[in-house]
């Protein structure tokens, strides 16, 4: 189906930059323009700049906009298969760990070290998220989105944070429910966080130092449990540019789930639900550029 030549239907943003939100806006525009639900689904797919996460992603947007019970359409695009992240490779992990690097080396390599018990959460957040942006923080089932200035005084008591700013306080989940923690409302990726809890912390430290040769390592947070969270500064990079780096990380034991831009990670110098402090092991603010 040819794209409609009308300003009433907005252009789809670049892949990874608000496509989910655009689907809803474009579906409403299709309804206003007089298309049927089936034709609208075809039109949305034709305009999308990335592969749909599922067929339901398009259908759900059309159903909500049109109040339709069913949407029948046939895909017209030959989408490339989505990236498949490799499984952890024990031999590659052992080869990296054979360097002998450990958590102690990660600490020694840190340009800035915090060796007292003074909470540094607010200080760190202000440096990695300048300009008082909206941030989503809290825990898996108890979270909020607000400006950093509104919660920074108590940030050290929090457990988790989304490693990118938010576009708005509210967004819609894939199920269409309003929430303050959604992919739809998450801004373009600022940090890509690498976590691996299937190996020792010394092995994880060796992996993070190895990956730091390929991307700027800004921060490493001890989860207060079994893992380390390495924050790599990737602002301005597309998912296509970052995919080779993340594939390498996955082969070295990284959690594949952290590719999701809205996924919670450990709050720097925050407090885990068991009361353990999530210490900062490495901090290099020089890697964070405007």
N, C-alpha and C positions, 0 to 999 in steps of 0.2 A: 504493500500500500504506500502510495506517495505521501510524503509529509505535507500537512496542511500549511499553506502559505498565509498565515494569519498571526498578527501580533497578540491575539487573545490567548494563544497557547505559548507559555514561556519556554525558553531554550533550556535544555538539560545542562547542568553544570558539569565540569570535568569529573572524570571517574574518581570516586572517593570523597567528593566534596559536596555533600548534601543531596545526593541522588534520591535517597529514600524520601526526603521531604518534598523534593520536586515532583515525585510520582503523584502525591496527593494533590498538589497544586495543579498539575497538568490534567489530572483526571477531572477535577472540577471545571477546568477550562474547556475540556472536551464536551462535558455535559452542557455547558453554557453555549457552546458553538453548535450544539444540536446533533452530535454524534450518538449512535447507539452504544450501549456498553461494550458489545463485541468489537465494534469499530474503534472505540476508544482504547481497548486493550492492544489492538494491533498498532495504533498510533503511538502509544507509550513505548512499546518495545522498539519501534522503528527509530525513536528519538533517543533512547537510552545510550549513555556513554560507557556503560560497563555491563557485564553479564548479570542478569537478575540473580539474586541469591537463591531464589526458587521461583517456580511458576506462580506461586501464591503471592509473591511480592507485588506483581502487577495486578493480579485478580483482586487482591484485597483492597488496593487503592481504588479500583474501579467500582467494586461493590459498595464501598463506603460513600463514594461520591454520588453514585446513581441510586443507591438504595436497592441494588439488584441482588437477587438470590443466586443467580447463575450467570457466569460469563463464559461464552464459548468462542474460542479463537484458535488459530493455528500459527505457530511461530514461523516468521518469515526470515529470520536471521540465523546464520551459521555461526553461533557463538563458539569461541575457543573454550576448551575445557578449563575449569578453574584450577588454579595452582594446587598441587598436592604436596604438602610438606613432608619431607622424609622422616622416617622413624630415627630414633637415636641410634647412633652407630658406636658400639662399645670400643671398637678398634680405634676409631678416630678420637674418641674421648680419651682413651688411654694414651694415644700419641701426643695429644695436647698436654695432658697431665704429666707426661714424662719430662716436661720442661722443669718440673720441680717447683713451679710457682704455687703460692698458697695465699691464704687470707692475709698473712703477715706481709707478703709482698704487695698485695693490693693496698694495704694500709700505708706501707712505705712509699708507694707510688703516688699517693694522694697529695695534690698540691696544698690542700687545706685539710687539717685534722682537728677533730673535736675530741679532746681527751678529758673533758670534765662531765659532770652530770647535769649541766644546764641545758634545758630543752632548746633545740635549735630549729624546730619545725617551721615557725613563722619566718625566721630568717632565711631558711632554705627556699621555702615556697615563694617568697618575694623575689628571690634571685632567678628561680627557674620559670616563674610565671609573672613577669613584670607587667605593670600597668593595671593592676587590680582587676583581673578578668573574673568571669563567672567560673567556678570550679564545682565539680560534683564530688562529694566526700561523705564519709561516714562508715558504713559497713554494708554487707550484702543485703540485709533486710531493713536497715535503718539509715537512710541517707538523705541528703539535701543538696540543692544547688543554690549557691549564693556567691556574692563577690568575696574575694579573699579577705578584704578589709573587715568583713562582717563576722568572720569566724577565726581569724588567725590567732587571736589571743588564746583560744582553747584548742588549737589545731593539734597540739602534741598529745591530746587525749583521744584523737581519732585513729582509726585503724587503716582505712583505705582511701584512695583517691583515684580519679580518672587522670591519666598522665597527659591529657590535652585539655585545653579550656572548653567551655560549653558555649554554644551559639545563643542559647536561650535557656531560661529557667525550666521550661516545660517542653516536652516533646511527646511523640507517640511511639509506643512499643510496636513490634511487629504484629501484635494482636489488636492494635488500634487503641490501646488504653493510654491515657495521659499519665506521664511519670516524669520525675526529675532526673532519672537516669536512663537515657535512651541513646541509641546510635544516631538517630535522626537529629538530636540536638547537640551532638558532639562535633566540635570544630575539626578542621584538618589536622592530621597527626603532628604533634610537636615532639613527643618522645616515643620511641619504640623500646619497650621494656622486655628484657630477656631474663627469664627465670628457669632454673632447672633444679628440681628437688629429688631427682633419682640418683644423685651422686653425692659425694662428700662436699662440704663447703670449700675445702681446699681445691678439689677438682673444679668446682664451679668458679672459683676465683681465677684459676688458670684459664678456663674457657673465656671468661669476661675479658681478661687481659689479652688473650688471643684475638678476640673479636674487636678489641679497642684498636687493633692495627688496621681495621677495615672501616670503622665508623667512630665518631667522637663519643667517648664514654664520659658522661657528665656526673653520674651519681651511682653509688652502690649502697643499697639498703639491706641490712640483715633483717629477715622477716620475723625474727624472734622465734623461729621454728627451725625447719630443716633447710631453708633455701636462702639464696641471695637474689636480689632484684637489681639488675644493671640497667640504668636509664641511659639510652643512647639518643643524642640530639639529632633529629631527622627533619626538622621543620623545612618545608619547601620541597621535600622529596616526594615523588609519586610512589604509589604502591608498586608499580612496575619497576621503578629504580631500586626499591627496598627489598623486593622479593628474593634476589640472589643472596643478600645478607641474611635474611631470615631463614632461608633454606639451609645455609651453613650453620646457623645457630640451632636449628631443629636437629640437624645431624649430630650436633654436640650436646643434645639433651634438652633444648629449650622447650618450654610449654607452648604448644601450638595455639592454645586459646588466647594468648596475649597478642596475637595478630589483630584481634577485634579491637577497634579503636576506642570503644567505650568500656573496655574491660577494667575493672578495679585492680589496682596494684597496692602494695604496702606504702602507707604514708611515711615519708622520710622522718625519722626520729619520732614516729607516732607510738601508739600503745596498742599491742595486740589484744584480742579478746581474752586471752589468758593472763593479761597483766604484764607480759614481757615487753620490754622496750625494743623498738625497731631501730637499732643503732645505725648511724651513717658510717660506713667503712671507707668511702672514697667520695671526694667532691672536687670537681674541677669546673668552676663557673666560667673559665676562659673558653670552654667549648661551646657555650651558649651565646650565639651571635644574634644580633637584631634581625 
